[in-house]
Amino acid sequence: MKSKLSQQEILRYSRHLLIPQVGLSGQEKLKDASVLIVGTGGLGSPISLYLAAAGVGKIGLVDYDVVEDSNLQRQVIHSTKNLGIPKVDSAKQYLEELNPFIEVEAYMEMLTAENIDRIANDYQIIIDGSDNFSTRYLLNDYCVFNQKPYIYGSIFRFEGQISVFDAQHGPCYRCIFPTPPPPGIVPSCGEGGVFGVLPGTVGTIQATEVIKLILGLGENPYGKLYLYDAVDMSIQSIQLKKNPNCKICGNNPDIISLEDTEFFCSRHDQESLPLLEWEWTAQELKNAIDTEKKIRIIDVRDPVEREVVIIPSSENLPYEQINIETVKNEKVPVVFYCRNGTRSGRVVTKLRNSGFENIFNLAGGTNAWAREVDPDSYKY
């Protein structure tokens, strides 16, 4: 019986064909497989590259962002020439050039409860390359309801997590993390940073787990959470158990239909959003400084970020150190700022909800300051 692979594919995948655990039949399984990758950034880059190179027949890419300068430190599927174009288009172009024998579908849209079934229905395995909790819980819930494996990965600074969830064979993501953390508790990579090579390691492990699932390699992959630390080069394995009281896959589930989790997206595009009444523009802050108006300016960033850019006359109190005592007896307006207005916005919201009215946020943060006031300052 003639193989599903062409002569060119046989040559391309010859190193797989030499492995007894893969062989021709395994490579044909890869060709027949379909995988949806949600996110084409730090994790999605290595995941998609290695799955395409391995010959996974159909790969779906979901993302609604465009390629930006700050992506290129770690999102290796994109290039400088593709700045400003949709990430899914940039990634699709690269994958099709890497392997013309696979099918790549691009979905430039935010994944929601309304569109996930349309997008994910035709894919066997779902991989999480996202960077927010709403998408993570949405993917988990969809996979539980549709009996699909969910390959989880997350990164922050030097650390990463990987797991294979499937409620048919073990715990789901909600078994371990029942509900999302409150907004602002867990900083995003855009707020806390990420070591450039970290997503390469974590994403490659995710891709490895996918290929193993398709080929049926190794022991039962379900119910293990891997913790990777790039600084000491360690990987810890934690055994997970199914929670009988899980809200979605337990004995008496509360969640019986797909629903969106609260979306924790940051106000990163300040230029496109209306100014709130408790926000100052960069020019307003500049005018206050120039006229020696009595104000207090607090930088909520980590001290290391002040090496990049500092707004004059500001003091540094990192985000996690700020509480009611910070402004309890303050008589003058207090303006908080960070890189883009997200962290400082959370601080201002919390303090205003506690009854403090003379508290303000610098819309757009230091990036707005560099853009509107001091062009010699750095945006980052």
C-alpha positions in Angstrom: 0.0 0.0 0.0 1.4 3.4 -1.0 2.3 5.8 1.8 0.4 9.0 2.3 3.8 10.7 2.1 5.3 11.9 -1.1 8.9 11.2 -2.0 9.8 14.8 -1.0 8.2 14.3 2.4 10.0 11.0 2.9 13.3 12.8 2.4 12.2 15.7 4.6 11.2 13.4 7.5 13.8 10.7 7.0 15.3 11.3 10.5 11.9 10.5 12.0 11.5 7.5 9.8 14.7 6.0 11.3 13.3 6.1 14.9 11.5 2.8 15.7 8.9 4.7 17.9 8.0 6.9 15.0 8.7 5.3 11.6 6.5 5.7 8.5 3.3 5.0 10.3 4.1 7.6 13.0 4.9 10.2 10.4 1.6 9.5 8.7 -0.2 10.1 12.1 1.5 13.4 12.3 0.4 14.3 8.8 -3.2 13.4 9.7 -3.1 15.4 12.9 -4.6 18.9 13.5 -3.5 21.3 16.2 -4.8 24.7 17.2 -2.3 27.1 18.7 -3.8 30.0 20.6 -1.2 32.8 20.6 1.6 33.4 18.1 3.9 35.1 20.5 6.7 33.9 22.8 5.2 30.4 23.3 3.4 30.1 20.0 6.6 30.8 18.1 8.6 27.7 19.1 5.4 25.5 19.3 4.4 26.3 15.8 7.9 26.1 14.4 8.6 22.6 15.7 5.1 21.2 15.0 5.4 22.5 11.4 8.9 21.1 11.0 7.7 17.8 12.5 5.0 17.5 9.8 1.8 18.1 11.7 -0.6 18.2 8.8 -2.9 21.1 9.9 -2.0 23.9 12.2 -4.4 26.7 13.2 -3.1 30.0 14.5 -5.2 32.4 16.7 -4.0 35.9 17.6 -5.4 39.4 17.2 -2.1 41.4 17.7 0.3 42.8 15.2 4.1 42.4 15.3 5.8 45.1 17.5 9.5 45.8 18.2 9.2 44.5 21.8 8.1 41.1 20.5 11.3 40.4 18.6 13.4 39.7 21.8 11.7 36.3 22.1 9.0 35.8 19.4 11.4 34.1 17.0 8.8 33.4 14.3 8.5 37.1 13.5 11.1 39.4 11.9 11.9 43.1 11.6 10.5 43.3 8.1 7.1 42.1 9.4 6.7 44.9 12.0 3.1 46.2 12.0 1.5 43.2 10.2 -0.8 40.7 12.0 1.1 38.1 13.9 -1.0 35.3 12.4 -0.1 36.4 8.9 3.6 36.7 9.8 3.6 33.3 11.4 1.7 31.7 8.6 4.1 33.0 6.1 7.1 31.6 8.0 5.5 28.2 8.6 4.5 27.8 4.9 8.1 28.7 3.9 9.4 26.2 6.4 7.2 23.3 5.3 5.0 23.6 2.2 3.5 20.2 2.9 1.3 21.3 5.7 -1.9 23.4 5.9 -1.8 26.6 8.0 -5.0 28.4 8.9 -4.9 31.9 10.4 -7.6 33.4 12.6 -7.0 37.1 13.4 -9.5 37.5 16.1 -9.8 37.5 19.9 -10.9 34.1 21.1 -14.3 34.3 22.9 -17.0 31.9 24.0 -18.9 33.0 20.9 -16.3 32.1 18.3 -14.2 29.3 19.9 -16.4 26.4 18.6 -16.2 27.8 15.1 -12.5 28.1 15.2 -11.5 25.1 17.3 -14.0 22.5 16.2 -11.9 20.9 13.5 -8.7 20.5 15.6 -7.8 17.5 17.7 -5.5 19.2 20.2 -5.6 22.7 21.7 -2.4 24.4 22.7 -2.2 27.4 25.0 0.3 30.1 24.0 -1.8 32.9 25.4 -0.8 35.5 28.0 -4.1 36.1 29.9 -6.3 34.2 32.3 -9.5 34.7 30.5 -8.2 32.8 27.4 -6.7 30.1 29.6 -9.9 29.4 31.4 -11.9 29.6 28.2 -9.6 27.0 26.5 -9.8 24.7 29.5 -13.6 24.9 29.6 -14.0 24.3 25.9 -11.7 21.3 26.0 -13.5 19.8 28.9 -16.9 20.1 27.1 -15.5 18.8 23.9 -13.2 16.1 25.3 -10.0 17.5 23.8 -6.5 17.6 25.3 -5.4 21.0 26.5 -1.7 21.7 26.4 -1.0 24.4 29.0 2.1 26.6 29.2 2.9 29.9 31.0 6.0 32.0 31.5 7.1 34.9 33.7 10.6 36.3 34.0 12.8 33.2 34.4 10.1 30.6 35.2 7.7 28.5 33.2 4.9 26.0 33.7 3.8 23.1 31.5 1.1 20.5 31.8 -1.2 18.3 29.7 -4.8 18.5 30.9 -7.6 16.2 29.7 -10.6 15.7 32.0 -11.2 12.3 30.4 -8.0 11.0 31.8 -7.1 13.2 34.7 -7.5 16.7 36.2 -8.4 19.8 34.2 -6.9 23.2 34.7 -9.8 24.2 37.0 -9.1 21.2 39.2 -5.8 22.9 40.2 -6.7 26.6 39.7 -10.5 26.8 40.3 -10.9 30.5 39.6 -8.7 33.3 38.1 -6.7 35.5 40.5 -8.0 39.1 41.1 -6.8 41.6 38.5 -3.4 42.9 39.2 -2.2 40.1 41.5 -0.3 38.3 38.8 1.6 40.7 36.5 1.8 40.0 32.8 5.0 39.6 30.8 4.5 43.2 29.6 4.6 44.3 33.2 7.1 42.0 34.8 9.3 41.0 31.8 10.4 37.7 30.5 13.8 36.2 29.9 14.2 36.0 26.1 15.1 32.3 25.7 12.5 31.1 28.3 9.5 30.8 26.0 11.7 28.8 23.6 12.3 26.1 26.3 8.7 26.1 27.6 7.2 26.2 24.1 9.4 23.4 22.8 8.3 21.2 25.8 4.7 21.9 24.9 5.4 20.9 21.3 7.1 17.8 22.6 4.0 16.8 24.6 1.8 17.3 21.5 3.9 15.1 19.3 4.0 12.4 22.0 0.2 12.5 22.2 -0.2 12.2 18.5 2.3 9.3 18.3 1.2 7.6 21.6 4.7 7.9 23.0 5.7 7.6 26.7 3.8 7.1 29.8 0.5 8.7 30.7 1.2 12.5 30.4 -1.8 13.6 32.3 -1.8 14.9 35.9 1.7 16.3 36.0 2.7 20.0 36.3 6.3 20.8 35.3 8.0 23.8 36.8 11.0 25.1 34.9 13.6 27.6 36.3 16.0 29.0 33.7 18.3 30.4 36.3 19.3 27.1 38.1 18.3 25.0 35.1 15.9 22.8 37.1 12.6 21.1 36.2 10.3 20.0 39.0 7.4 17.6 38.5 4.3 17.9 40.7 1.8 15.1 40.6 -1.8 16.5 40.2 -5.0 14.8 41.2 -8.5 15.3 39.8 -10.7 17.3 42.1 -14.0 15.6 42.6 -15.5 19.1 43.5 -14.2 20.7 40.4 -16.6 23.3 39.1 -16.6 21.9 35.6 -15.4 18.3 35.6 -16.3 17.3 39.1 -19.1 15.1 40.3 -21.5 18.0 40.6 -20.3 20.7 38.2 -21.5 24.3 38.5 -20.3 25.2 35.0 -22.5 23.4 32.6 -22.1 25.7 29.5 -19.3 27.6 28.0 -18.9 31.0 29.5 -16.3 33.8 29.4 -14.1 34.5 32.4 -13.6 38.1 33.2 -11.1 39.5 30.7 -8.0 40.9 32.3 -6.6 42.8 29.3 -4.5 45.8 30.1 -5.2 49.3 28.7 -2.0 49.1 26.7 -3.3 51.2 23.8 -3.8 54.4 25.6 -3.9 56.5 22.4 -7.1 54.7 21.3 -9.0 55.0 24.6 -10.8 58.0 26.1 -9.1 59.8 29.0 -10.8 59.0 32.3 -11.6 61.7 34.8 -8.9 60.5 37.2 -6.2 60.5 34.5 -3.7 63.1 33.6 -2.0 63.4 30.2 1.7 63.6 30.0 1.4 67.3 29.0 -0.7 68.1 32.0 1.9 66.5 34.2 4.7 68.5 32.4 2.8 71.7 32.9 2.4 71.0 36.6 6.1 70.3 37.0 7.1 73.5 35.0 4.8 75.7 37.1 6.0 74.2 40.3 2.6 73.1 41.3 2.5 71.3 44.6 2.1 67.6 43.6 3.5 64.3 44.5 4.7 62.0 41.6 5.1 58.3 42.4 6.7 55.8 40.1 5.2 52.3 40.8 7.7 50.4 38.5 10.5 48.2 39.7 13.7 50.2 40.4 15.5 48.5 37.4 13.0 50.2 35.0 14.1 53.7 36.2 17.4 52.9 34.4 15.5 53.3 31.2 13.5 56.5 31.8 12.5 58.6 34.8 10.0 61.4 35.0 11.6 64.4 36.8 10.7 65.0 40.5 9.3 61.5 41.0 9.9 59.1 43.8 10.0 55.3 43.5 7.6 53.1 45.4 7.2 49.7 43.6 3.6 48.5 42.9 3.5 45.8 45.6 4.6 48.2 48.3 1.8 50.8 47.9 -1.1 50.8 50.3 -3.5 53.2 52.0 -0.7 54.5 54.3 1.1 55.7 51.2 -1.3 58.6 50.7 -3.2 58.6 54.0 -2.2 62.1 55.1 -1.4 63.6 51.7 -2.8 67.1 51.1 -1.6 67.6 47.5 -2.6 65.7 44.3 -0.7 62.4 43.8 0.1 61.2 40.3 1.1 57.6 39.9 2.8 56.3 36.8 4.4 53.2 35.3 5.5 52.2 31.8 2.1 52.3 30.1 -0.5 53.3 32.7 -1.6 49.7 33.6 0.0 49.1 37.0 -0.4 52.6 38.1 -4.0 52.5 37.0 -4.7 49.6 39.3 -3.1 51.5 42.1 -5.3 54.5 41.5 -8.4 52.4 41.2 -7.8 50.7 44.4 -7.0 53.9 46.3 -10.0 55.7 44.9 -12.2 52.8 45.8 -10.9 53.3 49.4 -12.1 56.9 49.4 -9.1 58.9 48.2 -10.2 61.4 45.6 -7.0 63.4 45.0 -5.3 60.5 43.3 -4.5 60.4 39.6 -3.0 58.1 37.0 -0.6 59.2 34.2 -2.3 57.9 31.1 0.1 56.0 28.9 2.9 56.2 31.5 6.5 56.8 30.6 5.8 55.8 27.0 3.3 58.7 26.7 5.8 61.0 28.4 8.5 60.1 25.8 6.0 60.4 23.0 4.4 63.7 23.9 6.8 65.5 26.2 10.4 64.3 26.0 11.3 62.7 22.6 14.8 62.1 23.9 13.4 59.7 26.5 13.1 56.0 25.7 9.9 54.1 25.1 10.1 50.4 26.0 
